[in-house]
Amino acid sequence: MTRYLKMSEACSLASMSRNTLRKYLERGDIAGNKVGTRGDWRIDEESLERFLQGANRIKARDIIRSLRG
């Protein structure tokens, strides 16, 4: 069964800011859903783990560099 994390939990596990994690969610690099009327994110824990462990880690560094401009 898939476990979903709150934004604060995912940020803590991934050691990244809310803005950075939100960018990855919006780009589709990490799976998540917006819930409720406020549009709070719920992040798929397995997707976050794959992102942090896999080849996406290299991609993540490139994305961070591009965001910093």
CYANA upper distance limits for C-alpha pairs under 8 A (distance plus 0.5 A):
  2 THR  CA     44 ASP  CA      7.39
  2 THR  CA     45 GLU  CA      7.83
  2 THR  CA     46 GLU  CA      7.93
  3 ARG  CA     44 ASP  CA      6.69
  3 ARG  CA     45 GLU  CA      6.25
  3 ARG  CA     46 GLU  CA      8.17
  4 TYR  CA     42 ARG  CA      6.06
  4 TYR  CA     43 ILE  CA      5.66
  4 TYR  CA     44 ASP  CA      5.24
  4 TYR  CA     45 GLU  CA      6.15
  5 LEU  CA      9 GLU  CA      6.36
  5 LEU  CA     10 ALA  CA      6.40
  5 LEU  CA     42 ARG  CA      5.89
  5 LEU  CA     43 ILE  CA      5.48
  5 LEU  CA     44 ASP  CA      6.98
  5 LEU  CA     45 GLU  CA      6.74
  6 LYS  CA     10 ALA  CA      6.78
  6 LYS  CA     41 TRP  CA      7.05
  6 LYS  CA     42 ARG  CA      5.64
  6 LYS  CA     43 ILE  CA      6.95
  7 MET  CA     11 CYS  CA      6.57
  7 MET  CA     18 ARG  CA      7.49
  7 MET  CA     40 ASP  CA      8.28
  7 MET  CA     41 TRP  CA      6.54
  7 MET  CA     42 ARG  CA      6.96
  7 MET  CA     43 ILE  CA      7.40
  8 SER  CA     12 SER  CA      6.67
  8 SER  CA     18 ARG  CA      8.00
  9 GLU  CA     13 LEU  CA      6.76
 10 ALA  CA     14 ALA  CA      6.48
 10 ALA  CA     43 ILE  CA      7.46
 10 ALA  CA     45 GLU  CA      8.25
 10 ALA  CA     48 LEU  CA      8.20
 11 CYS  CA     15 SER  CA      6.10
 11 CYS  CA     16 MET  CA      5.69
 11 CYS  CA     17 SER  CA      6.48
 11 CYS  CA     18 ARG  CA      6.72
 11 CYS  CA     21 LEU  CA      7.38
 12 SER  CA     16 MET  CA      7.46
 14 ALA  CA     48 LEU  CA      8.36
 14 ALA  CA     52 LEU  CA      7.77
 16 MET  CA     20 THR  CA      6.88
 16 MET  CA     21 LEU  CA      7.10
 17 SER  CA     21 LEU  CA      6.78
 18 ARG  CA     22 ARG  CA      6.44
 19 ASN  CA     23 LYS  CA      6.77
 20 THR  CA     24 TYR  CA      7.06
 20 THR  CA     64 ILE  CA      8.32
 21 LEU  CA     25 LEU  CA      6.76
 22 ARG  CA     26 GLU  CA      6.57
 23 LYS  CA     27 ARG  CA      6.61
 24 TYR  CA     28 GLY  CA      6.62
 24 TYR  CA     29 ASP  CA      5.59
 24 TYR  CA     30 ILE  CA      6.30
 25 LEU  CA     29 ASP  CA      6.50
 25 LEU  CA     30 ILE  CA      5.59
 25 LEU  CA     31 ALA  CA      6.78
 25 LEU  CA     32 GLY  CA      6.82
 29 ASP  CA     51 PHE  CA      7.80
 29 ASP  CA     56 ASN  CA      8.43
 30 ILE  CA     43 ILE  CA      8.06
 30 ILE  CA     44 ASP  CA      8.07
 30 ILE  CA     47 SER  CA      6.13
 30 ILE  CA     48 LEU  CA      6.30
 30 ILE  CA     51 PHE  CA      7.10
 31 ALA  CA     43 ILE  CA      6.69
 31 ALA  CA     44 ASP  CA      6.07
 31 ALA  CA     47 SER  CA      6.22
 31 ALA  CA     48 LEU  CA      7.87
 32 GLY  CA     41 TRP  CA      7.01
 32 GLY  CA     42 ARG  CA      5.91
 32 GLY  CA     43 ILE  CA      4.69
 32 GLY  CA     44 ASP  CA      5.93
 33 ASN  CA     41 TRP  CA      6.06
 33 ASN  CA     42 ARG  CA      5.83
 33 ASN  CA     43 ILE  CA      7.12
 34 LYS  CA     39 GLY  CA      5.38
 34 LYS  CA     40 ASP  CA      5.80
 34 LYS  CA     41 TRP  CA      4.98
 34 LYS  CA     42 ARG  CA      6.79
 35 VAL  CA     39 GLY  CA      5.63
 35 VAL  CA     40 ASP  CA      5.85
 35 VAL  CA     41 TRP  CA      6.71
 35 VAL  CA     42 ARG  CA      7.57
 36 GLY  CA     40 ASP  CA      7.02
 43 ILE  CA     47 SER  CA      8.35
 43 ILE  CA     48 LEU  CA      7.79
 44 ASP  CA     48 LEU  CA      6.83
 45 GLU  CA     49 GLU  CA      6.72
 46 GLU  CA     50 ARG  CA      6.68
 47 SER  CA     51 PHE  CA      6.60
 48 LEU  CA     52 LEU  CA      6.71
 49 GLU  CA     53 GLN  CA      6.59
 50 ARG  CA     54 GLY  CA      6.03
 50 ARG  CA     56 ASN  CA      8.43
 51 PHE  CA     55 ALA  CA      7.99
 51 PHE  CA     56 ASN  CA      5.81
 51 PHE  CA     57 ARG  CA      6.88
 52 LEU  CA     56 ASN  CA      7.41
 52 LEU  CA     57 ARG  CA      6.16
 53 GLN  CA     57 ARG  CA      7.11
 55 ALA  CA     59 LYS  CA      7.42
 56 ASN  CA     60 ALA  CA      6.35
 57 ARG  CA     61 ARG  CA      7.02
 58 ILE  CA     62 ASP  CA      7.08
 59 LYS  CA     63 ILE  CA      6.67
 60 ALA  CA     64 ILE  CA      6.58
 61 ARG  CA     65 ARG  CA      6.69
 62 ASP  CA     66 SER  CA      6.72
 63 ILE  CA     67 LEU  CA      6.62
 64 ILE  CA     68 ARG  CA      6.78
 65 ARG  CA     69 GLY  CA      6.89
